[in-house]
Amino acid sequence: HTPAKRERRLVPQKDRVAYEALPETYRNQSPLKDKQVATVLKMAATLEALFEGPQDLEWTFKDETLYLLQSRPITTTFADDPMDKRNWYLSLHRSFDNLRALREKIENKLIPEMIQVAAEMRAKDLKGFTDAALAEEIQQRQAVNTEWANIYWADFIPFAHGIRLFGQVYNDTVRPENPYEFVDLLGQTQMESLVRNRLLEELASMIRADPDLRAKLENMDYLATGKAFIRRVEAFIAKFGDLSCPVTGATQCGQGPDALVKIILEMAAHPPAKTAAALHATSDTLRNRFLDCFDDEDRHWAEDLIDLARASYRLRDDDNIHLGRIEAQVMAAVQEGRQRIQGADKALLDTAGIQALRDVMTNTPALAAQTDATQSPRKSEFTLKARQLTGQPAGPGLCKGKARVITTDADLLEFKHAEVLVCDAVDPNMTFVVPLAAGIVERRGGMLIHGAIIAREYGLACVTGVTDATTLIQTGDA
């Protein structure tokens, strides 16, 4: 570390900033303390390892806290011609190569492993476990879930940079009026959440075509619906759960099997939702417009970049679905444990196995923090109203409808056709109600949040980053 030589500083004035001589006290001391230098070095090394290449960092200290503002591959320019972007493209190639290697790891190694892990846990008969063995199984599943959550942050989240990299290249080459035009090239992929919604629509179509089937379901006479329908439902639950839980693949959290029936009955009562084919109708034009900005040498790379960005866009949604299936198996074991504890308490039984289950539940913070999925949070006795709410437009168009504010998983099951979905943030595990929605409002997020991604797939109006949306908007507000 070589301390900077400083003679001037920028200071704010009435309508501008201006240089002034730096006081002697500051000239003779280093801008950074040795401890701060070490902190910056550690961060730089961490990011270089994470992105597999040297990084150009922007950062600042406030008091003793280090804040990272930006990290991007180092770009060293040797060309004299300011219009020569060769080194800029080379820097992007380095980032692209890192992302391509990460994609290979995610698609060919991590996701197959996640699917296998969830399937192996699901195949176990928890009813056959002794109480002590179940306690051990819960601990093991929680450890596996934690391990995969760490992998999610280390590998899946960085891969989302593929979308940003493509957006950067697209905007710097095409220079469109709309800086988010590039997103129209990324949709219409086989996202897990869209596959789930198509299966729901198939079930809804069976109900529309069969009034007798509808009547049996409305009377909750599920077992009388016939083998064909029951097989379809069982196949759906095996893949995506019964929709009563906060994670994909879990079952029996809230209203049990009635949750799925409730959703498909609501879907069947209205015409099927259509994905936004019209929204992507110009994708070929945009693609050609983008590719025409490159010479033959770089055109193949640009085509590969589009493919990588589409994979990044798809996995931005899919990764939570796969992780949810692992978490669902933790929940299944926890539910079995709670049922046994409740049964033992009623029968006044206190065996070593039951005590082991109690210990696991109370001494594991992640499990102790879980609450009943049907429990609603306490609402304030005061209702605030706002004259105007603002956020970031993340899906095209306008819409109107009554609000449905989602604060618990059970709220999703009350969702009605043409309502506006209002929530903290749309999780991929809850997007099964999106085909029913007129639009989406989210308290958090931006253009690449899950709700915005799924909204664009259906051509729905979507606004994100609306401060206090879930408290200022009430269910039923028009």
C-alpha positions as CSV (number, residue, x, y, z in Angstrom):
1,H,0.0,0.0,0.0
2,T,1.4,3.4,-1.1
3,P,-0.5,6.3,0.5
4,A,-1.9,8.7,-2.0
5,K,-0.3,12.1,-2.3
6,R,-3.1,14.7,-1.9
7,E,-3.0,18.4,-2.3
8,R,-6.6,19.3,-3.2
9,R,-10.1,18.2,-2.4
10,L,-13.6,18.7,-3.8
11,V,-16.0,20.6,-1.6
12,P,-19.7,21.4,-2.2
13,Q,-20.8,25.0,-2.9
14,K,-24.2,26.5,-3.7
15,D,-24.8,25.0,-7.1
16,R,-21.7,23.0,-7.8
17,V,-18.5,21.5,-6.4
18,A,-15.1,23.1,-6.5
19,Y,-11.5,22.3,-5.7
20,E,-9.8,23.8,-2.7
21,A,-6.3,23.3,-1.1
22,L,-6.2,20.4,1.3
23,P,-5.4,21.4,4.8
24,E,-1.9,20.4,5.9
25,T,-3.2,18.0,8.5
26,Y,-4.7,15.8,5.8
27,R,-1.8,16.1,3.4
28,N,0.6,14.4,5.8
29,Q,-1.5,11.4,6.7
30,S,-2.7,8.4,4.7
31,P,-6.3,8.4,3.5
32,L,-6.7,4.8,4.9
33,K,-5.6,3.2,8.1
34,D,-3.7,-0.1,7.9
35,K,-6.7,-2.0,9.2
36,Q,-8.9,-0.5,6.4
37,V,-6.3,-1.4,3.8
38,A,-6.4,-5.0,5.0
39,T,-10.2,-5.0,4.8
40,V,-10.2,-3.7,1.2
41,L,-7.6,-6.3,0.2
42,K,-9.6,-9.1,1.8
43,M,-12.7,-8.0,-0.1
44,A,-10.8,-7.7,-3.4
45,A,-9.4,-11.3,-3.0
46,T,-12.8,-12.6,-2.2
47,L,-14.4,-11.1,-5.3
48,E,-11.5,-12.1,-7.5
49,A,-12.0,-15.7,-6.4
50,L,-15.8,-15.5,-6.7
51,F,-15.7,-14.1,-10.3
52,E,-12.6,-16.0,-11.2
53,G,-10.7,-13.0,-12.5
54,P,-9.2,-9.6,-11.4
55,Q,-11.8,-7.1,-10.5
56,D,-12.0,-3.3,-10.8
57,L,-13.7,-2.3,-7.6
58,E,-15.5,0.8,-6.5
59,W,-15.9,1.1,-2.7
60,T,-16.1,3.6,0.1
61,F,-15.8,3.7,3.9
62,K,-18.4,5.2,6.1
63,D,-17.0,5.4,9.6
64,E,-15.3,1.9,9.9
65,T,-17.8,0.1,7.6
66,L,-16.7,-0.8,4.1
67,Y,-19.3,-0.6,1.4
68,L,-18.8,-2.2,-2.1
69,L,-20.4,0.0,-4.8
70,Q,-19.4,-2.0,-7.9
71,S,-17.3,-4.9,-9.1
72,R,-16.5,-5.6,-12.7
73,P,-13.7,-7.3,-14.7
74,I,-10.5,-5.1,-15.1
75,T,-10.4,-3.5,-18.5
76,T,-7.0,-2.3,-19.6
77,T,-7.0,-0.3,-22.8
78,F,-4.0,-0.3,-25.1
79,A,-5.5,1.1,-28.2
80,D,-5.0,4.8,-29.1
81,D,-8.2,5.0,-31.0
82,P,-11.0,5.9,-28.6
83,M,-13.5,4.2,-30.9
84,D,-11.7,0.9,-30.7
85,K,-13.7,-1.3,-28.4
86,R,-11.5,-4.4,-28.8
87,N,-10.2,-4.4,-25.3
88,W,-13.7,-3.7,-23.9
89,Y,-15.0,-6.7,-25.8
90,L,-12.0,-8.8,-24.5
91,S,-13.0,-7.8,-20.9
92,L,-16.5,-8.9,-21.6
93,H,-15.2,-12.2,-23.0
94,R,-13.4,-12.9,-19.8
95,S,-16.6,-12.3,-17.8
96,F,-18.6,-14.4,-20.3
97,D,-16.1,-17.3,-20.1
98,N,-16.5,-17.3,-16.3
99,L,-20.3,-17.3,-16.6
100,R,-20.2,-20.1,-19.2
101,A,-18.2,-22.3,-16.9
102,L,-20.6,-21.5,-14.0
103,R,-23.5,-22.4,-16.2
104,E,-21.9,-25.7,-17.1
105,K,-21.5,-26.4,-13.3
106,I,-25.1,-25.4,-12.5
107,E,-26.9,-27.1,-15.3
108,N,-24.8,-30.3,-15.5
109,K,-23.8,-30.8,-11.9
110,L,-25.6,-28.8,-9.3
111,I,-29.2,-29.0,-10.5
112,P,-29.1,-32.8,-11.2
113,E,-27.6,-33.2,-7.7
114,M,-30.4,-31.1,-6.1
115,I,-33.1,-33.1,-7.9
116,Q,-31.5,-36.3,-6.8
117,V,-31.1,-35.2,-3.1
118,A,-34.8,-34.1,-3.0
119,A,-35.9,-37.4,-4.6
120,E,-33.9,-39.5,-2.2
121,M,-35.3,-37.8,0.8
122,R,-38.9,-37.9,-0.6
123,A,-38.5,-41.7,-1.1
124,K,-38.0,-42.3,2.6
125,D,-40.9,-43.5,4.6
126,L,-40.9,-41.2,7.6
127,K,-43.7,-43.1,9.3
128,G,-41.4,-46.1,9.6
129,F,-38.7,-44.2,11.5
130,T,-38.4,-44.6,15.2
131,D,-38.7,-41.3,17.2
132,A,-34.9,-41.2,17.8
133,A,-34.2,-42.0,14.1
134,L,-36.6,-39.3,13.0
135,A,-34.9,-36.7,15.2
136,E,-31.6,-37.6,13.6
137,E,-33.2,-37.5,10.1
138,I,-34.5,-34.0,10.8
139,Q,-31.0,-32.8,11.8
140,Q,-29.5,-34.3,8.7
141,R,-32.1,-32.8,6.4
142,Q,-31.6,-29.4,8.0
143,A,-27.9,-29.7,7.4
144,V,-28.4,-30.6,3.8
145,N,-30.8,-27.7,3.3
146,T,-28.2,-25.3,4.8
147,E,-25.5,-26.7,2.5
148,W,-27.6,-26.1,-0.6
149,A,-28.6,-22.7,0.5
150,N,-24.9,-21.8,0.8
151,I,-24.4,-23.2,-2.7
152,Y,-27.3,-21.1,-4.0
153,W,-25.6,-17.9,-2.8
154,A,-22.2,-18.9,-3.9
155,D,-23.1,-20.2,-7.4
156,F,-26.7,-19.5,-8.5
157,I,-26.8,-15.8,-7.4
158,P,-23.6,-14.8,-9.3
159,F,-24.9,-16.5,-12.4
160,A,-27.6,-13.9,-12.5
161,H,-24.9,-11.5,-13.8
162,G,-25.4,-13.2,-17.2
163,I,-28.6,-11.0,-17.6
164,R,-26.7,-7.9,-16.6
165,L,-23.8,-8.6,-18.9
166,F,-26.1,-9.1,-21.8
167,G,-28.0,-5.9,-21.0
168,Q,-24.8,-4.0,-20.8
169,V,-23.6,-5.3,-24.2
170,Y,-27.0,-4.8,-25.8
171,N,-27.4,-1.2,-24.6
172,D,-23.8,-0.3,-25.5
173,T,-24.1,-1.7,-29.1
174,V,-27.7,-1.1,-30.0
175,R,-28.3,2.1,-27.9
176,P,-32.1,1.6,-27.7
177,E,-34.4,4.3,-26.4
178,N,-35.7,1.9,-23.8
179,P,-32.8,0.6,-21.7
180,Y,-34.8,-2.5,-20.8
181,E,-35.6,-3.5,-24.4
182,F,-33.1,-6.3,-24.1
183,V,-35.4,-8.2,-21.7
184,D,-37.8,-8.9,-24.6
185,L,-35.1,-11.3,-26.0
186,L,-34.9,-13.4,-22.8
187,G,-38.4,-14.7,-22.1
188,Q,-40.4,-17.7,-23.4
189,T,-38.1,-20.3,-21.8
190,Q,-39.1,-23.5,-20.1
191,M,-39.2,-22.1,-16.6
192,E,-40.3,-24.5,-13.9
193,S,-43.0,-22.1,-12.7
194,L,-44.5,-21.8,-16.2
195,V,-44.5,-25.6,-16.5
196,R,-46.4,-25.8,-13.2
197,N,-48.9,-23.2,-14.4
198,R,-49.5,-25.1,-17.7
199,L,-50.2,-28.2,-15.7
200,L,-52.7,-26.3,-13.6
201,E,-54.3,-25.0,-16.7
202,E,-54.7,-28.6,-18.0
203,L,-56.5,-29.5,-14.8
204,A,-58.7,-26.4,-15.2
205,S,-59.5,-27.3,-18.8
206,M,-60.7,-30.8,-17.7
207,I,-63.1,-29.0,-15.2
208,R,-64.4,-26.6,-17.8
209,A,-65.2,-29.4,-20.2
210,D,-67.0,-31.6,-17.5
211,P,-69.8,-30.0,-15.4
212,D,-70.1,-33.1,-13.4
213,L,-66.5,-33.0,-12.5
214,R,-66.9,-29.4,-11.4
215,A,-69.8,-30.2,-9.2
216,K,-68.0,-33.0,-7.5
217,L,-65.0,-30.7,-6.8
218,E,-67.2,-27.9,-5.5
219,N,-68.7,-30.4,-3.1
220,M,-65.2,-31.5,-2.1
221,D,-66.0,-35.0,-3.3
222,Y,-62.5,-35.4,-4.7
223,L,-62.4,-39.2,-4.6
224,A,-65.4,-39.4,-6.9
225,T,-63.8,-37.5,-9.7
226,G,-62.4,-40.5,-11.5
227,K,-59.1,-42.1,-12.0
228,A,-57.9,-39.9,-14.9
229,F,-58.4,-36.7,-13.0
230,I,-56.9,-38.1,-9.7
231,R,-53.8,-39.4,-11.6
232,R,-53.3,-35.9,-13.0
233,V,-53.6,-34.4,-9.6
234,E,-51.3,-36.9,-7.9
235,A,-48.7,-36.4,-10.6
236,F,-48.9,-32.6,-10.1
237,I,-48.5,-32.9,-6.3
238,A,-45.6,-35.3,-6.7
239,K,-43.8,-32.6,-8.8
240,F,-44.9,-29.3,-7.3
241,G,-46.7,-30.0,-4.0
242,D,-50.3,-29.3,-3.1
243,L,-49.9,-25.5,-3.1
244,S,-50.7,-25.1,0.6
245,C,-47.1,-24.6,1.5
246,P,-44.5,-21.8,1.2
247,V,-42.1,-24.0,-0.8
248,T,-42.5,-26.1,-3.9
249,G,-43.0,-29.8,-3.4
250,A,-44.3,-29.6,0.2
251,T,-47.8,-30.8,1.2
252,Q,-50.3,-30.5,4.0
253,C,-49.2,-27.1,5.4
254,G,-52.4,-25.2,5.4
255,Q,-55.6,-26.4,3.8
256,G,-54.2,-29.7,2.7
257,P,-55.3,-31.1,-0.7
258,D,-58.2,-28.7,-0.8
259,A,-55.8,-25.9,-1.6
260,L,-55.0,-27.2,-5.1
261,V,-58.7,-27.8,-5.8
262,K,-59.5,-24.3,-4.7
263,I,-57.0,-22.8,-7.2
264,I,-58.0,-24.9,-10.2
265,L,-61.7,-24.3,-9.6
266,E,-61.0,-20.5,-9.7
267,M,-59.0,-20.9,-12.9
268,A,-61.7,-23.1,-14.5
269,A,-64.3,-20.4,-13.8
270,H,-62.6,-18.1,-16.3
271,P,-61.0,-18.3,-19.8
272,P,-57.4,-19.6,-19.7
273,A,-54.7,-17.1,-19.3
274,K,-52.3,-16.6,-22.2
275,T,-48.6,-16.1,-22.1
276,A,-47.4,-12.9,-23.7
277,A,-46.6,-14.2,-27.2
278,A,-47.4,-10.8,-28.5
279,L,-44.9,-9.2,-26.1
280,H,-42.1,-11.3,-27.7
281,A,-43.4,-11.1,-31.3
282,T,-40.6,-8.6,-32.1
283,S,-37.9,-10.8,-30.5
284,D,-36.5,-11.9,-33.9
285,T,-36.3,-8.3,-35.1
286,L,-34.5,-7.3,-31.9
287,R,-32.2,-10.3,-32.1
288,N,-31.1,-9.5,-35.7
289,R,-30.7,-5.9,-34.8
290,F,-28.4,-6.8,-32.0
291,L,-26.4,-9.4,-34.0
292,D,-26.0,-7.0,-36.9
293,C,-23.9,-4.8,-34.6
294,F,-21.1,-7.4,-34.7
295,D,-18.6,-8.4,-37.4
296,D,-18.3,-12.1,-38.4
297,E,-15.6,-12.7,-35.8
298,D,-17.7,-11.6,-32.8
299,R,-21.2,-12.5,-34.1
300,H,-20.9,-16.1,-32.9
301,W,-19.9,-14.8,-29.5
302,A,-22.9,-12.5,-29.5
303,E,-25.2,-15.4,-30.3
304,D,-23.7,-17.4,-27.4
305,L,-24.2,-14.4,-25.1
306,I,-27.9,-14.3,-25.9
307,D,-28.1,-18.0,-25.1
308,L,-26.2,-17.6,-21.9
309,A,-28.5,-14.6,-20.9
310,R,-31.6,-16.7,-21.5
311,A,-30.2,-19.5,-19.3
312,S,-29.4,-16.9,-16.6
313,Y,-32.9,-15.5,-16.9
314,R,-34.5,-18.9,-16.7
315,L,-32.4,-20.0,-13.7
316,R,-33.1,-16.8,-11.9
317,D,-36.6,-18.3,-11.4
318,D,-35.9,-22.0,-11.5
319,D,-33.1,-22.1,-8.8
320,N,-35.7,-21.3,-6.0
321,I,-38.0,-24.0,-7.2
322,H,-35.2,-26.6,-7.0
323,L,-34.1,-25.3,-3.6
324,G,-37.7,-25.3,-2.4
325,R,-38.0,-29.0,-3.1
326,I,-35.2,-29.7,-0.7
327,E,-36.7,-27.5,1.9
328,A,-40.0,-29.2,1.4
329,Q,-38.4,-32.5,2.6
330,V,-37.2,-30.7,5.7
331,M,-40.7,-29.5,6.3
332,A,-42.1,-33.0,5.8
333,A,-39.8,-34.5,8.5
334,V,-40.6,-31.6,10.9
335,Q,-44.3,-32.0,10.4
336,E,-44.0,-35.7,11.2
337,G,-42.0,-34.9,14.3
338,R,-44.5,-32.3,15.5
339,Q,-47.4,-34.8,15.1
340,R,-45.5,-37.3,17.2
341,I,-44.8,-34.8,19.9
342,Q,-48.4,-33.7,20.0
343,G,-49.6,-37.3,20.2
344,A,-47.2,-38.0,23.0
345,D,-48.2,-34.9,24.9
346,K,-51.9,-35.9,24.7
347,A,-51.1,-39.5,25.8
348,L,-48.7,-38.3,28.5
349,L,-45.8,-40.3,27.0
350,D,-42.3,-39.1,27.5
351,T,-39.8,-41.5,25.9
352,A,-36.2,-40.8,25.1
353,G,-37.1,-40.7,21.4
354,I,-39.8,-38.1,22.0
355,Q,-37.4,-36.0,24.1
356,A,-34.8,-36.2,21.2
357,L,-37.5,-34.8,18.9
358,R,-38.3,-32.0,21.3
359,D,-34.6,-31.2,21.6
360,V,-34.2,-31.0,17.8
361,M,-37.2,-28.7,17.5
362,T,-36.2,-26.3,20.2
363,N,-32.5,-26.2,19.8
364,T,-32.4,-25.7,16.0
365,P,-33.2,-22.0,15.4
366,A,-34.3,-22.5,11.8
367,L,-36.9,-25.1,12.9
368,A,-38.0,-23.3,16.1
369,A,-38.7,-20.2,14.0
370,Q,-41.1,-22.0,11.7
371,T,-44.8,-21.1,12.4
372,D,-48.1,-22.5,11.3
373,A,-48.6,-21.7,7.7
374,T,-52.2,-20.7,8.4
375,Q,-51.3,-18.2,11.1
376,S,-51.9,-14.6,10.1
377,P,-49.7,-11.8,11.4
378,R,-51.3,-9.2,13.7
379,K,-52.6,-6.3,11.8
380,S,-52.4,-2.7,13.0
381,E,-55.6,-1.2,14.3
382,F,-54.8,1.9,12.3
383,T,-55.1,1.9,8.5
384,L,-52.9,4.3,6.6
385,K,-53.9,5.6,3.2
386,A,-51.6,7.2,0.6
387,R,-52.6,9.7,-2.1
388,Q,-49.9,8.4,-4.4
389,L,-47.6,5.4,-4.5
390,T,-44.6,5.3,-6.8
391,G,-42.3,2.4,-7.9
392,Q,-40.4,1.1,-10.9
393,P,-42.3,-0.1,-13.9
394,A,-41.2,-3.7,-14.5
395,G,-43.9,-5.1,-16.7
396,P,-45.6,-3.2,-19.6
397,G,-49.2,-2.0,-19.7
398,L,-52.0,-0.7,-17.5
399,C,-54.4,-2.6,-15.4
400,K,-57.2,-2.1,-12.8
401,G,-58.8,-4.4,-10.3
402,K,-59.3,-5.0,-6.6
403,A,-56.2,-5.6,-4.5
404,R,-55.3,-8.9,-2.9
405,V,-52.6,-8.3,-0.3
406,I,-50.5,-11.4,0.4
407,T,-49.0,-11.5,3.9
408,T,-49.3,-15.3,4.5
409,D,-49.2,-18.4,2.3
410,A,-52.9,-18.9,3.2
411,D,-53.7,-15.6,1.5
412,L,-52.7,-17.0,-1.8
413,L,-55.5,-19.5,-1.7
414,E,-58.1,-16.7,-1.5
415,F,-56.9,-15.1,-4.7
416,K,-59.6,-14.4,-7.2
417,H,-59.6,-13.8,-11.0
418,A,-58.7,-10.2,-12.1
419,E,-57.4,-9.1,-8.7
420,V,-54.1,-7.2,-8.4
421,L,-51.5,-9.2,-6.6
422,V,-49.9,-7.0,-3.9
423,C,-47.0,-8.5,-1.8
424,D,-43.6,-7.9,-0.3
425,A,-42.0,-9.8,-3.2
426,V,-43.3,-12.6,-5.5
427,D,-41.5,-15.8,-4.8
428,P,-41.2,-18.4,-7.5
429,N,-43.0,-20.8,-5.2
430,M,-46.1,-18.6,-5.3
431,T,-46.4,-17.7,-9.0
432,F,-49.2,-20.2,-9.6
433,V,-51.7,-17.4,-8.9
434,V,-50.2,-15.1,-11.6
435,P,-52.4,-16.5,-14.4
436,L,-55.4,-15.3,-12.4
437,A,-53.9,-11.8,-11.8
438,A,-54.7,-8.5,-13.5
439,G,-51.3,-7.1,-12.4
440,I,-48.6,-7.2,-9.8
441,V,-47.4,-4.7,-7.2
442,E,-44.3,-5.6,-5.1
443,R,-42.8,-3.7,-2.2
444,R,-39.2,-4.8,-3.1
445,G,-37.2,-5.4,-6.2
446,G,-36.5,-4.2,-9.7
447,M,-36.6,-5.4,-13.3
448,L,-35.1,-8.8,-12.5
449,I,-37.1,-9.8,-9.5
450,H,-39.1,-13.0,-9.9
451,G,-42.4,-11.2,-10.0
452,A,-41.3,-9.0,-12.8
453,I,-39.9,-12.0,-14.8
454,I,-43.2,-13.9,-14.5
455,A,-45.3,-10.8,-15.1
456,R,-43.6,-10.2,-18.5
457,E,-44.2,-13.8,-19.5
458,Y,-47.9,-13.2,-19.1
459,G,-47.9,-9.7,-20.4
460,L,-49.1,-8.3,-17.1
461,A,-48.5,-4.8,-15.8
462,C,-46.0,-4.9,-12.9
463,V,-44.6,-2.3,-10.6
464,T,-41.8,-3.1,-8.1
465,G,-40.1,-1.1,-5.4
466,V,-43.3,0.4,-4.1
467,T,-42.5,1.5,-0.5
468,D,-44.9,0.2,2.1
469,A,-47.2,-1.3,-0.5
470,T,-48.4,-4.1,1.8
471,T,-49.4,-1.7,4.5
472,L,-50.7,1.3,2.6
473,I,-52.8,-1.0,0.3
474,Q,-55.5,-3.1,1.8
475,T,-57.2,-6.2,0.3
476,G,-60.3,-5.1,-1.5
477,D,-59.0,-1.6,-2.4
478,A,-59.8,-0.8,-6.0
